[in-house]
């Protein structure tokens, strides 16, 4: 994937994968239906953009740090299923995700490791070609993965990091502040559909979704702080 991550590119992905995304949304809606214990953390735009980037990138090795109840895990696995290849390696201190992922979705394409990822660095494959981070949101954790994980990841891969832009700017002394400063120092541009930070982009994508008959929300959310970038 060599294109810049901007709103025009994301719109093209929505148009390219409209039918697949519609089918996946219907399946994901069923995952949220009672009596599930699954609690969705990503809002619809964040989940869908992650899925779309995965479909485009066709990664063979995806690393997910932070699963919680498995909402992001299920979206990633749907994309790998639809790609017809790829394996997901997930890490979290809790194992709620295990009971929420359907076996037919995980079989043969998912490896889950329970424990503090900072103590399992050697278990993270250095062949990763897609990275998703939604774990501890402290500045210290961000400094850890910038110092220890990012150097193991090859440049040019898509990266998704949650809980960065809850407002117009990242709050001081947070994961978001550390990550955005790191990206700025590297002149590494990022994309976000955060309603708080980029309301015009947020509105445009929702307008596009409505024209594609993808506008019915899966879950109610007004907060979508994720950023997406190509690692430089």
Secondary structure, DSSP 8 states (H G I E B T S, - for coil): --S--SHHHHHHHHHHTHHHHHHHHHHHHHHTSTT------S-HHHHHHHHHHHHHH--SEEEEE--TTSHHHHHHHHHHHHHT--EEEEEESS-GGGGTS-HHHHTTTEEEEES-GGG-GGGS-TT-SEEEE-S--BHHHHHHIIIIIGGGS-TT-EEEE-SS-SSSS--TTBHHHHHHHHHHHTT---EE--TTT-HHHHHHHHHHHHHTT--S-SS--S----EEEE--
